Amino acid sequence: MTPNYDIRLCTTFEEYTSCLRMQQLVWQFSDIDVTPLRSFVITRRSGGMTLGAFDSSEGGAGNLLGFAHALAAFDSGNRPYYYSHMLAVDPALQNAGIGRRLKLAQRDYALAHGIGLIGWTFDPLQSRNAYLNIVKLGGVVRKYYVNYYGNASTSALHRGLDTDRLFVEWWVGAERVNRALHGEARNDAPVAAVEVPREIEQIKARDPAEAVRWQQSVRSGFDRHLSAGLYCAGFEPGRGDEPSRYLFYNDAYEEGILRYE
Ligand SMILES: CC(C)(COP(=O)(O)OP(=O)(O)OC[C@H]1O[C@@H](n2cnc3c(N)ncnc32)[C@H](O)[C@@H]1OP(=O)(O)O)[C@@H](O)C(=O)NCCC(=O)NCCS
């Protein structure tokens, strides 16, 4: 059962150390891939923030249940935004809304600091992340990066595949985001779709070559649709064994334009 918890800014060495442990638990990184304590301190001192969900139940001892970490960033047109680098929830407590609550706290922080955009990357093969980012939060995707971090990652979630990433733009004050936060998914027909497995981890374990084929197919689908000027603003989780689907649109884009490197 999910304990009661509070979300607050992490500011102490102990809290940052809990975030290091959480990274190891969630991604099973070896030490070289863990974002170190110094980096948390620097992030805070340079305008970024780490928000932690802390157990507030009786006897919960204030343990960290999850965190969201974001750097102060500029796009290539010098527009300030937050670059959210990690969102992690204790594996025993995933799928219970903690990730969404952490993102909402990040949004509140951005709005309070006059920053209209939070951006982050995620693995396009992770259906759960796509659903959370696009449907539940109202993020949009206009950019696909091939092998973003190279092939040196030690995370169990990355093993054997290129580290392709989608970049989500979350325009926190936008009408699209308000609608998503009220559970109003876009229901007009998309102009294109790209399929992705609902449970990539099972495929990786069963047949790594099939996982590679999925990555290539998602990569080429995004390449085709994004280069045609479409953007992704919808996602349909697959039912049962059915694949999930990224949904693409070509109508006027309501929000601002992030300038990519
Ligand atoms: C991604 C993560 C941070 C999300 O946090 P969380 O607390 O588990 O997420 P939430 O419960 O708020 O939302 C997840 C939603 O996805 C749904 N979901 C679960 N599996 C899914 C799947 N295979 N496909 C689509 N949706 C799925 C959940 O049902 C939930 O939606 P609901 O609330 O409508 O039921 C967390 O799962 C995690 O730490 N994952 C590993 C690390 C990671 O991938 N981090 C993000 C990239 S940096």
The ligand as an SDF file (V2000), in Angstrom:
LIG
                    3D

 48 50  0  0  0  0  0  0  0  0999 V2000
    8.5010    6.3330  -14.7930 C   0  0  0  0  0  0  0  0  0  0  0  0
    8.1890    6.4950  -13.3050 C   0  0  0  0  0  0  0  0  0  0  0  0
    9.0050    7.6450  -12.7360 C   0  0  0  0  0  0  0  0  0  0  0  0
    6.7020    6.8460  -13.1970 C   0  0  0  0  0  0  0  0  0  0  0  0
    6.3350    6.9590  -11.8390 O   0  0  0  0  0  0  0  0  0  0  0  0
    5.0460    6.1490  -11.2860 P   0  0  0  0  0  0  0  0  0  0  0  0
    4.7620    6.6420   -9.9280 O   0  0  0  0  0  0  0  0  0  0  0  0
    5.2730    4.7030  -11.4940 O   0  0  0  0  0  0  0  0  0  0  0  0
    3.9450    6.6860  -12.3510 O   0  0  0  0  0  0  0  0  0  0  0  0
    2.3880    7.0100  -12.1500 P   0  0  0  0  0  0  0  0  0  0  0  0
    1.7650    5.9630  -11.3050 O   0  0  0  0  0  0  0  0  0  0  0  0
    2.2320    8.4430  -11.7240 O   0  0  0  0  0  0  0  0  0  0  0  0
    1.8740    6.9150  -13.6620 O   0  0  0  0  0  0  0  0  0  0  0  0
    2.1160    5.7750  -14.4550 C   0  0  0  0  0  0  0  0  0  0  0  0
    0.9210    5.4990  -15.3450 C   0  0  0  0  0  0  0  0  0  0  0  0
    1.2980    4.6020  -16.4040 O   0  0  0  0  0  0  0  0  0  0  0  0
    0.3960    3.5030  -16.4400 C   0  0  0  0  0  0  0  0  0  0  0  0
    1.1300    2.3530  -16.9820 N   0  0  0  0  0  0  0  0  0  0  0  0
    1.7780    1.3700  -16.3030 C   0  0  0  0  0  0  0  0  0  0  0  0
    2.3420    0.5060  -17.1770 N   0  0  0  0  0  0  0  0  0  0  0  0
    2.0530    0.9630  -18.4240 C   0  0  0  0  0  0  0  0  0  0  0  0
    2.3820    0.5160  -19.7440 C   0  0  0  0  0  0  0  0  0  0  0  0
    3.1280   -0.5690  -19.9360 N   0  0  0  0  0  0  0  0  0  0  0  0
    1.9300    1.2470  -20.7960 N   0  0  0  0  0  0  0  0  0  0  0  0
    1.1950    2.3660  -20.6020 C   0  0  0  0  0  0  0  0  0  0  0  0
    0.8590    2.8380  -19.3700 N   0  0  0  0  0  0  0  0  0  0  0  0
    1.2850    2.1320  -18.3070 C   0  0  0  0  0  0  0  0  0  0  0  0
   -0.0300    3.3570  -15.0080 C   0  0  0  0  0  0  0  0  0  0  0  0
   -1.2050    2.5830  -14.9310 O   0  0  0  0  0  0  0  0  0  0  0  0
   -0.2210    4.8180  -14.6050 C   0  0  0  0  0  0  0  0  0  0  0  0
   -1.4030    5.3280  -15.1470 O   0  0  0  0  0  0  0  0  0  0  0  0
   -2.7940    5.4340  -14.2640 P   0  0  0  0  0  0  0  0  0  0  0  0
   -2.4520    6.3060  -13.0760 O   0  0  0  0  0  0  0  0  0  0  0  0
   -3.7440    6.1030  -15.2090 O   0  0  0  0  0  0  0  0  0  0  0  0
   -3.1520    4.0610  -13.8780 O   0  0  0  0  0  0  0  0  0  0  0  0
    8.4990    5.2080  -12.4910 C   0  0  0  0  0  0  0  0  0  0  0  0
    7.7000    4.1570  -12.9520 O   0  0  0  0  0  0  0  0  0  0  0  0
    9.9730    4.8100  -12.5490 C   0  0  0  0  0  0  0  0  0  0  0  0
   10.7410    5.1600  -11.6520 O   0  0  0  0  0  0  0  0  0  0  0  0
   10.3660    4.0720  -13.6020 N   0  0  0  0  0  0  0  0  0  0  0  0
   11.7630    3.6710  -13.8130 C   0  0  0  0  0  0  0  0  0  0  0  0
   12.6650    4.8750  -14.1210 C   0  0  0  0  0  0  0  0  0  0  0  0
   12.2060    5.7010  -15.2890 C   0  0  0  0  0  0  0  0  0  0  0  0
   11.8500    5.1750  -16.3400 O   0  0  0  0  0  0  0  0  0  0  0  0
   12.1970    7.0420  -15.1100 N   0  0  0  0  0  0  0  0  0  0  0  0
   11.7220    7.9930  -16.1010 C   0  0  0  0  0  0  0  0  0  0  0  0
   12.6990    8.3310  -17.1350 C   0  0  0  0  0  0  0  0  0  0  0  0
   14.0290    9.3040  -16.4970 S   0  0  0  0  0  0  0  0  0  0  0  0
  1  2  1  0
  2  3  1  0
  2  4  1  0
  2 36  1  0
  4  5  1  0
  5  6  1  0
  6  7  2  0
  6  8  1  0
  6  9  1  0
  9 10  1  0
 10 11  2  0
 10 12  1  0
 10 13  1  0
 13 14  1  0
 14 15  1  0
 15 16  1  0
 15 30  1  0
 16 17  1  0
 17 18  1  0
 17 28  1  0
 18 19  1  0
 18 27  1  0
 19 20  2  0
 20 21  1  0
 21 22  1  0
 21 27  2  0
 22 23  1  0
 22 24  2  0
 24 25  1  0
 25 26  2  0
 26 27  1  0
 28 29  1  0
 28 30  1  0
 30 31  1  0
 31 32  1  0
 32 33  2  0
 32 34  1  0
 32 35  1  0
 36 37  1  0
 36 38  1  0
 38 39  2  0
 38 40  1  0
 40 41  1  0
 41 42  1  0
 42 43  1  0
 43 44  2  0
 43 45  1  0
 45 46  1  0
 46 47  1  0
 47 48  1  0
M  END
$$$$
